[in-house]
């Protein structure tokens, strides 16, 4: 997993200065909180989350439609 280093904040710093975390989320759409020097939590802008969720749902819908349209072909390939 690639983790952008400009969005990393330790959990200790987040506890002490959450306004910085909120500011970073405003600037970069997301912040990764580190626990024991490992990425552990993701703080994401709610609008960004909704956009990503909508995109994921659309992708799933398209993938399902391709599967339905091509099911016979996939079955033949699986033989």
N, C-alpha and C positions, 0 to 999 in steps of 0.2 A: 504494500500500500504506500503510495506516495503522499507524504504529508507536507503541506506548504509551511515552511518554517516561520513565515511572517504572521501566521495565525495561531501560533502556539502560546499558551499561557499556562503556568503551573496552577494547580488547584489551590495552593497556598496563596498565590498572588490574586487569584480570582476571589477568594474569600476576603482578602484584605482590601481589594480595589475593584469591586464588581463594575463600577462605572467605566473603568478602562475596558473591561470585557465587552460591555454594551457598546462602547464607542467603536471598538474593533469590529463587532458584528455589523454596526451601521456602515462602516467603511468597506468591509470585505465579504459581507453576507454570512460569514460563519467564523467560529473560533473553535479550536480544538483544545480541550483542557487536558493537561498532562497529570497523571497520577503515578508516582514512583518512576518518573522519567519515561513513561510510556503513554502514548495517546490513549485516552480512556473515554472522554465524553465529547460530544459535539453540541455546540450552541449555535443555532441557525436562525436567521431572520425568518419570521413566520410567513411572509409573502414569498420568499425564496422557497421555503419548504412546500408551500401550496403549489407553486409552479412546477417544482420537481415531482411532486406527487401526481399532478395532472399529466405531466409528460410520461411518467411511468405507466399510468393507467392507459394512456393512448398507445404507448408501445405494446402493452399487453393485449389491448384490443386488436391492434394490427397483427400481432403475432398469432393470435387465436384465429383471425380471419384467414391468414395464409395457411395455417394448419388445416382448417376446415376445407378450404378450397383444394388443397393438395394432399389430402389424407390418403387417397388411393396410391398416389405416387410414392409417398413416404412408406406405405405398407409394402409396396413392391421392392423398394430399396432395402427394406429391413429383412427381406427373405434371403 
